[in-house]
Amino acid sequence: MKLVPFEMERWQSTWENTVDFNLSESGVQPIPLRELLGDEAATERFLDHPLAYSQGNGTPELRAKIAAMYRDASPGHVLVTNGSSEANLLAMWHLVERGDEVVVMLPNYMENWGLAQMFGGNVTPLRLQESRSWQFDPDELSSLVTPKTKAIAICNPNNPTGAVMGDAQRKAVLDAARDRGAWLLSDEVYIGAEREGPRTESVWGEHERTLIVNGLSKAYALPGLRIGWVVGPPEAVATLWAHHDYTTLAPTYLSDRLAQIALAPKRREEILARTRSILQRNYGILADWIRNHGSLFSHIPPTAGAICFLRYALRINSTELAWRLLKEKSTLIVPGDHFGMDGFIRIGMGDAQAYLTKGLERIDALIREIRTEKGKS
Ligand SMILES: Cc1ncc(COP(=O)(O)O)c(C=O)c1O
């Protein structure tokens, strides 16, 4: 199998912990362990957990809490994984065989785009269009999905645009999957991270062949737990568990217990409210900054996720821009090239206010220099 480099993750993994300002992250400020545990008695009790192997597919308690979020789902519909990235890996590994057609929403967190190719699939892009506020054309989808389509992979809410799929698009995806008997793989890791508007509705429960991917890294602000999950028909989930035996065996014991705390219904809502308030506060800062740059940037306000996908009007390639920011200003952003879209950058806005402001000042400094070099003012 030939590796298709996952450019954005290579970039982030290599640099995110070396820079002064990491504005490449798509989640909000992580919750400290002490805060998650709540009080001293709970913290003391937690310290007595053995560092044991945990249940391979997730403890029944955790799977029950996850199942409760999906209509008519039971713990048998759930596999707990190490991050939603592992959930995507297991799903694509199971679904895609050589020669299969896979329709992938683009731009996207490019994991499923890369995996589909590595497992021998032929990828057909389903393009989100800026002119449609980052929605795809429903008519286009029906022409892309054929009887040979094995799976349709969507990311909703979307990374990097922050757009939530509209009603017409939702209907088109479900109709296309049903009509062609294709699997629907829906990465929903930004559900619950809506900055505005109602909580995004999962596509769960509308089509038999559906696999939902989600996890605690984004909306729940707990990326360090590395907890993700797949929800799907029990037979498919059992097969994914058998694949899991070849990857990481089990979620870590402590993470499984901490995830149970985070997903207790009341706590879950408190965490999601925290996420929303961080997004509202920080998008205000970022939107002011964008406005202060006049026509340099244009963007469609993201509905969900701590990310903003900006089109910029500077005569410089996005990778070069990101490299210069990294090397000259010790600040990390994601170039549009990583999504196959030069002329854009993705800025993460989930961190502390002062951190975000200072990171943006570094970008300002570079922009001034570039404008001077290019003779623009
Ligand atoms: C859409 C999407 N899916 C999956 C992941 C992987 O997240 P994790 O493995 O931390 O759950 C990310 C990370 O940015 C993402 O944006």
The ligand as an SDF file (V2000), in Angstrom:
LIG
                    3D

 16 16  0  0  0  0  0  0  0  0999 V2000
  -13.2660   16.2310   10.7810 C   0  0  0  0  0  0  0  0  0  0  0  0
  -12.2550   15.6070   11.6660 C   0  0  0  0  0  0  0  0  0  0  0  0
  -12.3220   14.2930   11.9170 N   0  0  0  0  0  0  0  0  0  0  0  0
  -11.4340   13.6920   12.7120 C   0  0  0  0  0  0  0  0  0  0  0  0
  -10.4100   14.4010   13.3110 C   0  0  0  0  0  0  0  0  0  0  0  0
   -9.4400   13.6790   14.1950 C   0  0  0  0  0  0  0  0  0  0  0  0
   -9.6830   13.9920   15.5260 O   0  0  0  0  0  0  0  0  0  0  0  0
   -9.3420   13.0420   16.7550 P   0  0  0  0  0  0  0  0  0  0  0  0
   -8.6170   11.8600   16.2530 O   0  0  0  0  0  0  0  0  0  0  0  0
   -8.5550   13.8810   17.6810 O   0  0  0  0  0  0  0  0  0  0  0  0
  -10.6750   12.6870   17.3430 O   0  0  0  0  0  0  0  0  0  0  0  0
  -10.2820   15.7770   13.0780 C   0  0  0  0  0  0  0  0  0  0  0  0
   -9.1780   16.5450   13.6550 C   0  0  0  0  0  0  0  0  0  0  0  0
   -8.9440   17.6940   13.3650 O   0  0  0  0  0  0  0  0  0  0  0  0
  -11.2390   16.3880   12.2390 C   0  0  0  0  0  0  0  0  0  0  0  0
  -11.1790   17.7000   11.9740 O   0  0  0  0  0  0  0  0  0  0  0  0
  1  2  1  0
  2  3  1  0
  2 15  2  0
  3  4  2  0
  4  5  1  0
  5  6  1  0
  5 12  2  0
  6  7  1  0
  7  8  1  0
  8  9  2  0
  8 10  1  0
  8 11  1  0
 12 13  1  0
 12 15  1  0
 13 14  2  0
 15 16  1  0
M  END
$$$$
